[in-house]
Amino acid sequence: QVQLVESGGGLVQVGDSLRLSCAASAPPRSSYAIAWFRQAPGKEREFVASISWSGHSTYYADHVKGRFTISKENAKETVYLQMDRLKPEDTAVYYCAADEERLVHTTEPDLRDFGSWGRGTQVTVSS
């Protein structure tokens, strides 16, 4: 199973930027796609973005397209989520998750596809 640790959350103002990190630790010869999800108080966990094992393919939820960028640094086994032009509705706990059954997502993945999850990092956007 992949161990995941998120970091980089915090309190920011509307319009600010923030970069989240997800450090992965996996058994040798593991391969998996990674995604970011988020969960706001009282709401269901929702998909944000995913990146393929190679790092060459990405997929975004409509509500973050053009504002968020997911990237991967293979040497460090770390996935990043660059969040720009933040809005109050982006306030949530952000989780990264690993899908060990797939190397790439070509449609929006279901959270049930992910067997490994981090503990999350809080992002609060203040107006």
Secondary structure, 3 states (H helix, E strand, C coil): CCEEEEECCEEEECCCCEEEEEEEECCCCCCCEEEEEEECCCCCCEEEEEECCCCCCEEECHHHCCCEEEEEEHHHCEEEEEECCCCHHHCEEEEEEEECCCCCCCCCCCHHHCCEECCCEEEEEEC
